[in-house]
Amino acid sequence: MNSVAGSETTPKIAILGAGPSGLLLARLLQQSPTFACQITIFELDPSRNARNQGGSLDLHPQQGQLALKEAGLWSQFLQHARPEGDVKKIVDGKGTVLFDENGMTKQVEADGIGERPEIDRDALRSILLDSVAPETVRWGSKVVAVSSTPASGEEKHDVVLADGTKEIGFDLVIGADGAWSKVRPLLTDVKPYYSGITALEGWAEDTHVRHPWLSEYVGAGSCFMFDEGRAVLAQRQGNGDIRIYACVRKPEDWLERESGLEGLEEVAAATKLTDEQFADCGQNTKRVVLESTDKVIPRKLWMLPVGMQWGSRPGLTLLGDAAHLMTPFAGVGVNLALQDSLQLARLLIAHPSDPALAVRQYEQTMFVYSKKFAEKTYAGLQGHFSGDGAAHFAGRLKRGHEAMRMKLDPVV
Ligand SMILES: Cc1cc2nc3c(=O)[nH]c(=O)nc-3n(C[C@H](O)[C@H](O)[C@H](O)COP(=O)(O)OP(=O)(O)OC[C@H]3O[C@@H](n4cnc5c(N)ncnc54)[C@H](O)[C@@H]3O)c2cc1C
């Protein structure tokens, strides 16, 4: 692994954000035997365990899985991967179960990992954090701005931190800092906009003991209810906990102005949302929301315009959500984030003396594949939140199973 210490000529790289995309990029560059660089990751969290990283993620073969393989982290991933988490149950607004993979035998590949194994975000972040050189991440370093200064004919970039200090002279600054990136304003005026969906995130902990009904109902993986203008997504975590998102299509200021949810304690918030937004839904769907109250967090979901691009600028670029923030309704965000890091790392390593070319080529490729997934996600946002959203999704899963059955046993 390359050391972070470098010479006068070694490029200085700043990565904003120690999320999946920023950490994986650092790992891929540091493990390259030919690409010398000094990398600093600026992360606003005060320490690695300061914050729960959120729910479970599924990694797709040609994106997240491929990136981890190329980073030499596949065996670590296998230790934490949960193939059994890739099980879906689909319910309609009235509570009818339209499709349920629990108990079905799913196609498992030769390595036993399945098509899209789940991993907890905490586990993924730990694997990535342990893979970068010590001292790469500077914790408690919230970036408030990035500025550019001409230095001996070449533009260099400075990183301004919330404590007023400035780190100067970076050859490349990469925004891997999510929705509200501090690098993006140097590349485009476009800002994230409200997707139309507000969610109440709810946690149910220690489910086998305290929430046996919920545990049984949700099953081994995810249970999704879709209906016109609303959805309840429940997802099992690696430790058995269940996390839900009770989503409603509402105006941007609904949460503050009309919902009456803010400031309510957990049970009161879940009860109010259920009574007012899910009253005519199936009893089981309502119970899923009402049982997931160990912690409750209201969230608005934001997105960038589908197919957003910017004119390339030497020394600056974006990865992951900073580049193409989307709603979670196709489950591709982290996969794209890891694909971006892989793509950019390969190009920087291939063109060590021309990072501007590497950045330009990365952006041109990334704009194409991220648009495709942004369109798919936008279709999910429209399709899932419709009266026949559950039936469509269940139909798609059924056809997938049928195709797999025919492939495995064509004479049936
Ligand atoms: C409710 C929900 C469910 C989701 N479910 C899925 C799913 O099932 N599958 C999937 O593939 N994706 C899912 N996603 C999307 C996925 O979480 C993101 O796409 C992914 O985390 C993006 O990774 P990233 O590294 O680009 O950014 P992030 O994970 O957002 O990481 C950014 C990092 O930057 C840090 N940071 C931010 N601002 C600053 C600053 N100013 N200075 C310093 N540091 C900063 C943050 O603390 C963070 O560590 C979901 C998202 C949401 C909201």
The ligand as an ORCA input file, in Angstrom:
! r2SCAN-3c Opt
* xyz 0 1
  C     -33.486      5.869      3.137
  C     -32.405      5.444      2.207
  C     -32.316      4.108      1.830
  C     -31.340      3.703      0.906
  N     -31.280      2.394      0.528
  C     -30.377      2.006     -0.411
  C     -30.297      0.651     -0.856
  O     -31.051     -0.213     -0.420
  N     -29.366      0.336     -1.808
  C     -28.507      1.270     -2.325
  O     -27.677      0.927     -3.183
  N     -28.533      2.555     -1.895
  C     -29.448      2.944     -0.964
  N     -29.471      4.240     -0.548
  C     -28.512      5.182     -1.120
  C     -27.118      5.044     -0.519
  O     -27.196      5.145      0.882
  C     -26.215      6.149     -1.077
  O     -26.346      6.199     -2.464
  C     -24.749      5.928     -0.706
  O     -24.584      5.951      0.695
  C     -23.895      6.999     -1.355
  O     -22.566      6.894     -0.924
  P     -21.621      8.160     -0.973
  O     -20.287      7.704     -0.513
  O     -21.722      8.816     -2.291
  O     -22.243      9.220      0.050
  P     -22.651      9.093      1.584
  O     -22.925      7.710      1.980
  O     -23.721     10.119      1.770
  O     -21.347      9.565      2.366
  C     -20.960     10.911      2.395
  C     -19.978     11.122      3.541
  O     -19.555     12.486      3.509
  C     -19.621     13.057      4.799
  N     -19.847     14.480      4.607
  C     -20.960     15.091      4.149
  N     -20.793     16.422      4.085
  C     -19.518     16.665      4.495
  C     -18.759     17.852      4.673
  N     -19.278     19.052      4.399
  N     -17.496     17.742      5.129
  C     -16.952     16.511      5.430
  N     -17.637     15.362      5.307
  C     -18.904     15.428      4.847
  C     -20.776     12.314      5.467
  O     -20.691     12.379      6.878
  C     -20.590     10.906      4.930
  O     -19.708     10.150      5.717
  C     -30.427      4.661      0.372
  C     -30.501      6.002      0.773
  C     -31.491      6.397      1.668
  C     -31.580      7.851      2.060
*
